[in-house]
Amino acid sequence: MIKTRTGFAGSARFTLLAGAAALALPGIAHAQSAEAQEQVDVDSDSFPVASDAETGNQIVVTATKREQTLQDVPVAVSVTTAETIERAQIRDVTDLASVVPSLRVTQSQSQFATTYSIRGFGTSGNNIGLEPSVAVFVDGVYRSRAIAQISDLPDIQRVEVLRGPQSTLFGKNASAGVISIVTKDPSYDFGGSVEASYGNYDAFVAKGYLTGGLTDTIAASLAGGYNRRDGYLTNAFNGDDVNNRNRWFARGQLKFEPSDALKVRLIADYDEIDEKCCGVTALLIGPFTQVIQSLGGRVNDPNRPFDNVIYSDVVPNSRVKNWGVSGQADYEMGPVTLTSITAYRTTELNANQDVDFTSLASATGANIGQAKIETFTQELRFASDFDGPLNFLVGGYYFNEKADSADQIVYGPGFRGYANSLITLLSQGQLNASLLETYFGVPQNTYWQAGQGFFNHFTQDNEAYSLFGNVDFEITDALTLTLGANYTHDAKDVVSDSRSTDAFSNVNLVTAGAAVVRNQVIAQQVGAAIGLPAGSLASPAQIGAFAVSQPTIFAAINTGATNFANANATNPAVNSFLGLSALQFLPPLQNIPNAVEDGKSRDSDWSWTARLAYEISPTLNAYVSYATGFKASSWNLSRDSRPLAADYAQLVAQNLAVTNLRPGTRFALPENSTVYELGLKGDWGRIASANLTFFKQSITNFQTNTFVGASFVFANAPKQSTFGIEFDGRVSPTRDLSLFLAMTYLEPKYDSFPGSPLGDLSGREISNIPKIAASFGMQYDKELSGGNHLIFRGDYNYQSPVQVEEGFTKFGTPAAGILLASRYRREVDDLNASLTFAMQNGLELSVWGRNILNDRYITGMFDSVAQDGSLSGYINQPRTYGVAARFKF
């Protein structure tokens, strides 16, 4: 088994786990709202019930689109406060996963390929047509792709991670969960903060926040930040740093409160990323990669993947721009509040990446991609606050989006030499590129020329709306029944305009090979007829002369040769050219709409919630719930977008199919999720808090996206499910010390997945999802003389060993690919810590470190592009550390 981690030994690790578990009740969830801060009165000798141990303030969340304390809200939710984010040096949602073990964030070939998963459920971000199963909201505004919120977290108040289907209230694509980021409301009191941090890899981060009242009824805030860092990977081909940081954001808010009943909040934000992302390391070298090496190309030593060295002749630039405006109005009409949230957002991506991830200069050229997503959303809801036993929340949601996606793969001048070597390898020395062109009767230097490639372009128009409602009925003072429903209709229209100029990929090897076989049979039989030595082939001139002199005999030879060639056109033992199909890297795409496929999907579905919440005591609540979720069809907007089997048959029957078309997946069917949940929530003020959740969650028609060495293949897993236990909480043995633990246990499996690109995965455990994920944390806040504080915070993130990938497709058989994948496992031991001296005047000085143990592991793997028998992968970030200064006023 390949070693994919470094750090202390297993016995020490489990000693630490056991010791931490003995000291702490599970927990991480701590949040406060501005209103709660104003309402809670804290003195030096007591803490309020339902309090945040770090701040002493009441924990208030909006997981159900109402303000409730964390103890009272009957939903599985983890909350991370601004203070935790500051102390733990959490920069973005990726870092957030270190303190929320049910959340996992992965990133592969570019920032666009960012995936958020909750409880093991999440959708790959590698295709713009795939919308996430985990919905991201910032101040109530939906971000339709993960890339729309991967920059640094802005002026944060808290981050809520809602676990399990949330489609009843959140509607659009919340079939696996929700990440809800809540920023600070502008304040009428003047204040703010500035922060700067410097660390290894020449890392520099600066942030600022300013707020205050402009008039008695108008308040404003401004926030901005800049984050840069050298890359932790070195491209040995040109000396570049790769996987660096270079990003900034700006955000402005205005709050209008012209009366006690009306509040309006306007937000404008912009963020930009311009980085070299993402570096790929070689993990296994096969014969195709050895050909590249023979031509002068280099890759890193696959036995030392954590040397932080890669080889690439293409600079992997990735540029992302996000901007948007939104407005929220809340109007109180007695006991009913009307809320309206209107937003417009734009996301743009430009990326440039190597294709083969080697240093063979100009071999395969570059994969260049562009995307633009424009989104308009409108939400309108009414929420009651009656004194009686019945309350409701009803509303509607409208979504309109246009997505434009393009990418190009263009061969470089060195690719023909690479292809020529592969032809020689595959034909065991019997063929080369020039001889192949002669056989197929095309001019020399036709195939694999610089500038040939694939030029892909899709547009997708998506319009959706949903109607939703929840009713809460207090059966008794302690028992509340909640019933909820959501009806969603989703319409997508897709148009493609894609073309392949790769001359060899446009060759039909069945017919072209059959023609060569026919000609060879004729040449052999004519040679025998005119008395040439056995096995000799007649020349074209000899064949022509024979056809004139012996027309009857030649007609019989021609007919027999034609029948033989046609009968054996698909027999690789006769038509040996079929073995060269592996070199048809960029076959044509059947554009849509066409006479058979209209490029449209129309999906409608109901989602439901039923929940009983019971207050056992003032400090302990319980709930049991049933909920369903829905995500509409996702279209394959990649160069491997292919018609479904039935549509393929019609295209062939009507002679409309492009060359080398094969059936595949044009779109993935809608997802439906179901969860059964039992939860306990306890809060004992300063002393402790704890939450325990048992759940059984499943998704039918789960949308998967599998890389097969040259492209991504869509598929639907008919059913996958997870049984799990989540446990989080806090204990404070003294006023200065708080201990936290969050732990997730999962049993994920494919209940049914016979049509996987890797073969039948039914009944198998799902890879890349650890059975146990835990975050142990502590904070020691010691008050010193003069009102100063010394604060130590640490968290340790552990993930049990897990197979990194399900399997690979370029290793003979699916079983062989799955067996190989079992060798590559990951285990995570991630320790983070900070020490802060907080002065009474608002100045704070800190030292911090992330991944202090320098634990290294493989985050993802794939079949190397155009290199059968090779594997490539992504590795995690090494140890980082630094100092920081923050001033709050």
HELIX and SHEET records of a PDB file:
HELIX    1   1 GLY A   10  LEU A   23  1                                  14    
HELIX    2   2 ALA A   34  GLN A   39  1                                   6    
HELIX    3   3 ALA A   82  ARG A   87  1                                   6    
HELIX    4   4 VAL A   93  LEU A   96  1                                   4    
HELIX    5   5 GLN A  111  ALA A  113  5                                   3    
HELIX    6   6 ALA A  146  GLN A  149  5                                   4    
HELIX    7   7 SER A  167  PHE A  170  1                                   4    
HELIX    8   8 PRO A  287  SER A  294  1                                   8    
HELIX    9   9 PRO A  305  ASP A  307  5                                   3    
HELIX   10  10 PHE A  415  LEU A  426  1                                  12    
HELIX   11  11 ALA A  433  TYR A  439  1                                   7    
HELIX   12  12 PHE A  504  ASN A  506  5                                   3    
HELIX   13  13 LEU A  509  ALA A  529  1                                  21    
HELIX   14  14 PRO A  540  SER A  549  1                                  10    
HELIX   15  15 PRO A  551  ALA A  567  1                                  17    
HELIX   16  16 SER A  576  LEU A  583  5                                   8    
HELIX   17  17 ALA A  645  ALA A  653  1                                   9    
HELIX   18  18 SER A  785  GLY A  787  5                                   3    
HELIX   19  19 PRO A  814  ALA A  821  1                                   8    
SHEET    1   A 2 VAL A  60  VAL A  61  0                                        
SHEET    2   A 2 GLN A  68  THR A  69 -1                                        
SHEET    1   B 5 VAL A  77  THR A  81  0                                        
SHEET    2   B 5 ILE A 156  ARG A 163 -1                                        
SHEET    3   B 5 GLY A 177  THR A 183 -1                                        
SHEET    4   B 5 VAL A 134  VAL A 138  1                                        
SHEET    5   B 5 VAL A 141  ARG A 143 -1                                        
SHEET    1   C 2 LEU A 103  GLN A 107  0                                        
SHEET    2   C 2 THR A 114  ILE A 118 -1                                        
SHEET    1   D23 ARG A 499  SER A 500  0                                        
SHEET    2   D23 GLY A 453  GLU A 474 -1                                        
SHEET    3   D23 LEU A 390  VAL A 410 -1                                        
SHEET    4   D23 ALA A 366  SER A 384 -1                                        
SHEET    5   D23 VAL A 336  ASP A 354 -1                                        
SHEET    6   D23 ASN A 317  MET A 333 -1                                        
SHEET    7   D23 LEU A 262  LYS A 276 -1                                        
SHEET    8   D23 ARG A 245  PHE A 256 -1                                        
SHEET    9   D23 ILE A 218  ARG A 229 -1                                        
SHEET   10   D23 ALA A 203  GLY A 213 -1                                        
SHEET   11   D23 GLY A 191  GLY A 199 -1                                        
SHEET   12   D23 THR A 880  LYS A 888 -1                                        
SHEET   13   D23 LEU A 843  ARG A 850 -1                                        
SHEET   14   D23 ARG A 825  ALA A 838 -1                                        
SHEET   15   D23 HIS A 789  GLN A 803 -1                                        
SHEET   16   D23 ILE A 772  GLU A 783 -1                                        
SHEET   17   D23 LEU A 737  SER A 752 -1                                        
SHEET   18   D23 PHE A 712  VAL A 731 -1                                        
SHEET   19   D23 ALA A 688  PHE A 707 -1                                        
SHEET   20   D23 GLU A 671  ASP A 683 -1                                        
SHEET   21   D23 LEU A 620  LYS A 631 -1                                        
SHEET   22   D23 LYS A 600  SER A 617 -1                                        
SHEET   23   D23 LEU A 479  SER A 496 -1                                        
SHEET    1   E 3 ASP A 241  VAL A 242  0                                        
SHEET    2   E 3 LEU A 233  ASN A 235 -1                                        
SHEET    3   E 3 VAL A 309  ILE A 310  1                                        
SHEET    1   F 3 THR A 281  LEU A 284  0                                        
SHEET    2   F 3 LEU A 871  ILE A 875 -1                                        
SHEET    3   F 3 ILE A 858  ASP A 863 -1                                        
SHEET    1   G 2 SER A 634  TRP A 635  0                                        
SHEET    2   G 2 PHE A 667  ALA A 668 -1                                        
END                                                                             
